Amino acid sequence: MDRSGKPLSRRHLLGMGAALAVAGCATQQPAAPKPTPTTQPPPRPATTTATPDGPAVQLARASSGRHQVALTFHGAGDLSIAKQIHDTLGAAGAKATIMAVGTWLATSPDGIRMFHDSGHDIGNHTWSHGVMANMSSDTTLSEIERCRDKLAELLGTPGSFFRQSSAQTATQQELVEAGVAGYRRVLSYDIDGLDWKDPGPSVIRSAVATATAGSIVSLHLGHQGTVTALPGILTDLAARGLTPVTATELLS
């Protein structure tokens, strides 16, 4: 009914319902805003600098399949013998890797400079070439670091590799200490040229003839038998299509 007591018409009732609907809408709470997606932090840039943590990696031969070998020479002994080996390699256009002993660096610095300046690879073969298996970890580290520092003093580089002394392969402890000293790779070998035994040039040549593509060969600067055998070694390698390169190139 309206205020006069008369019943409301259907039209009035519909109008009131619409008004109430509008009022009800006006009192509704506004819709909650959609949550803003959480902003993720930008990804960290990739590390571009090698971190010298963990033991060095031991390498005894390459697996590239290239027809190359690495002739490595224990760097010690008479400088005149070292020069003959240097000149024989140069005449053949062959590259090698010299694993220098620290005491030799101290007494014959011109020897390592000669090989370095001719583009041969250089490595660290301990300070005194003792039996590392009998050394404490502290002594092992000292042997590596003293030779490293001497190489850096003479050449401005610590060398590309470390090699253990008096053993064909490094122990786990030696790999750890090499890593501590900053070397990422330990250069072992799969072919022993046997020249350290002075068995005669023919035996040395035959030992190296067992090298195959990817081999790393151990030889020595300070033995006359190596000088005599080297021309034949280089001839044999060439005949078999094997090129003597630095260890760095072999393992690249």
VOGU-3710 file (C-alpha; in Angstrom, 3 decimals, decimal comma):
1> mdrsgkplsr> 0,000/0,000/0,000  0,990/3,596/-0,480  0,723/6,255/2,274  -3,017/6,749/1,579  -3,767/3,066/2,185  -4,350/2,174/-1,456  -2,755/-0,962/-2,751  0,336/-0,443/-4,919  0,062/-1,152/-8,582  2,195/-3,758/-10,302
11> rhllgmgaal> 4,097/-0,928/-12,032  4,993/0,664/-8,676  6,124/-2,669/-7,284  8,409/-3,251/-10,269  9,852/0,247/-9,904  10,590/-0,247/-6,214  12,288/-3,572/-6,932  14,572/-1,955/-9,475  15,439/0,827/-7,028  16,255/-1,645/-4,280
21> avagcatqqp> 18,440/-3,600/-6,705  20,346/-0,459/-7,599  20,834/0,435/-3,925  22,038/-3,069/-3,177  24,618/-2,847/-5,908  25,831/0,457/-4,524  26,558/-1,107/-1,119  28,537/-4,088/-2,471  32,286/-4,135/-1,749  34,458/-3,545/-4,782
31> aapkptpttq> 36,102/-6,645/-6,214  39,556/-7,332/-4,796  42,292/-6,472/-7,258  44,069/-9,384/-8,886  47,292/-10,203/-7,116  50,377/-8,854/-8,806  52,658/-11,731/-9,899  55,741/-12,056/-7,718  58,735/-10,538/-9,480  61,540/-13,101/-9,836
41> ppprpattta> 65,117/-11,893/-9,309  67,132/-11,695/-12,515  69,295/-14,777/-13,200  72,891/-14,576/-12,100  75,377/-14,107/-14,907  77,380/-17,190/-15,855  80,788/-17,461/-14,265  83,466/-16,710/-16,828  86,541/-17,144/-14,636  87,832/-20,594/-13,769
51> tpdgpavqla> 87,867/-21,264/-10,072  90,945/-23,215/-8,985  89,235/-25,548/-6,557  89,557/-29,276/-6,390  92,288/-31,618/-7,580  93,978/-31,374/-10,951  92,917/-33,657/-13,790  95,412/-36,329/-14,819  96,025/-36,803/-18,549  98,083/-39,628/-20,023
61> rassgrhqva> 97,071/-39,441/-23,679  94,694/-37,594/-25,993  91,487/-38,980/-27,418  90,939/-36,535/-30,293  91,916/-39,089/-32,939  94,261/-36,614/-34,625  97,512/-38,086/-35,921  99,654/-36,317/-33,353  101,877/-37,244/-30,437  103,505/-35,199/-27,687
71> ltfhgagdls> 107,201/-35,737/-27,006  107,853/-34,571/-23,446  111,342/-34,126/-22,032  112,342/-34,161/-18,385  114,168/-30,824/-18,113  117,469/-31,391/-16,369  121,062/-32,299/-17,133  123,929/-30,928/-19,181  122,992/-27,797/-21,113  125,023/-28,843/-24,165
81> iakqihdtlg> 122,948/-32,030/-24,475  119,744/-30,040/-24,111  120,904/-27,751/-26,916  121,501/-30,703/-29,248  117,960/-31,934/-28,620  116,612/-28,422/-29,135  118,419/-28,103/-32,463  117,334/-31,555/-33,703  113,699/-30,737/-32,967  114,064/-27,392/-34,709
91> aagakatima> 115,590/-28,906/-37,833  112,634/-31,275/-38,120  110,047/-28,595/-37,408  108,896/-30,600/-34,390  107,477/-29,155/-31,180  107,896/-30,675/-27,728  107,064/-30,100/-24,083  109,798/-29,526/-21,511  108,912/-30,589/-17,971  111,463/-28,539/-16,063
101> vgtwlatspd> 113,025/-29,514/-12,741  113,490/-26,540/-10,425  117,128/-27,193/-9,562  117,931/-27,242/-13,291  116,144/-23,918/-13,710  118,280/-22,475/-10,942  121,602/-23,676/-12,381  120,859/-23,498/-16,144  118,194/-20,828/-16,726  119,294/-20,362/-20,336
111> girmfhdsgh> 118,128/-23,900/-21,101  114,475/-23,303/-20,366  114,576/-19,874/-22,002  115,960/-21,484/-25,165  113,035/-23,907/-25,449  110,439/-21,351/-24,405  111,630/-18,800/-26,944  111,424/-21,448/-29,689  107,739/-22,073/-29,036  107,945/-25,313/-27,088
121> dignhtwshg> 105,550/-26,053/-24,223  106,786/-25,694/-20,647  105,715/-27,577/-17,533  106,607/-28,022/-13,862  108,381/-31,270/-12,891  108,921/-30,485/-9,184  111,795/-28,670/-7,557  114,209/-31,507/-6,826  112,741/-34,585/-8,582  112,545/-36,651/-5,425
131> vmanmssdtt> 110,388/-39,715/-4,847  107,044/-38,030/-4,303  105,393/-41,185/-3,007  107,586/-40,825/0,106  106,772/-37,145/0,684  104,251/-35,588/3,028  101,511/-33,441/1,538  103,276/-30,290/2,757  106,553/-31,326/1,138  104,765/-32,250/-2,080
141> lseiercrdk> 103,110/-28,844/-2,232  106,422/-27,102/-1,530  108,107/-29,046/-4,365  105,421/-27,935/-6,797  105,280/-24,321/-5,652  109,044/-23,741/-5,634  109,362/-24,888/-9,243  106,238/-22,940/-10,200  107,661/-19,752/-8,741  111,022/-20,232/-10,468
151> laellgtpgs> 109,341/-20,726/-13,827  107,294/-17,584/-13,267  110,448/-15,676/-12,352  112,338/-16,779/-15,472  109,563/-16,902/-18,061  106,630/-14,982/-16,657  104,520/-18,153/-16,627  104,213/-21,110/-14,226  103,964/-23,484/-17,171  100,979/-25,244/-18,675
161> ffrqssaqta> 101,173/-28,475/-16,692  102,540/-30,195/-13,624  104,112/-33,655/-13,735  104,866/-35,825/-10,719  108,417/-37,082/-10,263  109,647/-40,677/-10,059  106,317/-42,174/-11,166  104,382/-42,591/-14,401  101,087/-41,519/-12,845  100,214/-39,149/-10,022
171> tqqelveagv> 98,578/-40,191/-6,779  95,331/-38,626/-5,621  97,235/-36,594/-3,044  99,575/-35,253/-5,739  96,575/-34,260/-7,842  95,157/-32,413/-4,845  98,400/-30,535/-4,164  98,807/-29,681/-7,851  95,340/-28,136/-7,746  96,222/-26,161/-4,623
181> agyrrvlsyd> 99,304/-24,827/-6,441  97,119/-23,619/-9,311  97,636/-26,357/-11,904  94,487/-27,645/-13,579  96,189/-30,505/-15,441  98,774/-33,113/-14,514  100,631/-34,383/-17,567  101,366/-38,066/-17,169  102,229/-40,319/-20,118  101,442/-43,635/-21,756
191> idgldwkdpg> 104,836/-44,275/-23,415  108,075/-44,495/-21,442  111,059/-43,922/-23,751  113,327/-45,709/-21,214  116,187/-43,316/-21,942  116,645/-42,676/-18,205  118,082/-46,202/-18,013  120,674/-45,425/-20,733  119,815/-48,660/-22,599  121,248/-47,483/-25,927
201> psvirsavat> 119,710/-45,515/-28,799  118,107/-48,521/-30,517  116,157/-49,479/-27,390  114,965/-45,901/-26,927  113,894/-45,685/-30,558  112,020/-48,987/-30,314  110,241/-47,901/-27,132  108,985/-44,692/-28,722  107,936/-46,618/-31,853  105,058/-48,070/-29,804
211> atagsivslh> 103,420/-44,626/-29,645  100,084/-44,242/-31,385  97,920/-41,247/-32,279  97,323/-39,331/-29,051  100,291/-40,749/-27,136  102,296/-38,724/-24,639  105,919/-39,888/-24,611  108,344/-39,449/-21,713  111,971/-38,683/-22,623  114,876/-36,824/-20,985
221> lghqgtvtal> 117,156/-33,955/-21,958  120,203/-35,053/-20,014  121,093/-38,348/-21,726  123,321/-38,685/-24,761  121,426/-41,769/-25,911  118,346/-39,581/-26,368  120,305/-37,223/-28,618  121,470/-40,121/-30,768  118,040/-41,748/-30,941  116,024/-38,602/-31,635
231> pgiltdlaar> 116,586/-38,274/-35,420  115,422/-41,864/-35,913  112,450/-41,302/-33,595  111,339/-38,320/-35,661  111,824/-40,257/-38,911  109,735/-43,155/-37,581  106,926/-40,869/-36,490  106,846/-39,120/-39,855  106,774/-42,460/-41,688  103,693/-43,412/-39,686
241> gltpvtatel> 101,980/-40,072/-40,297  102,350/-38,903/-36,678  103,230/-35,255/-36,022  105,079/-34,249/-32,837  103,253/-31,274/-31,274  103,161/-29,574/-27,904  101,066/-31,193/-25,202  98,803/-28,152/-25,242  98,036/-28,679/-28,931  97,655/-32,439/-28,528
251> ls> 95,115/-32,040/-25,732  93,187/-29,125/-27,260
//
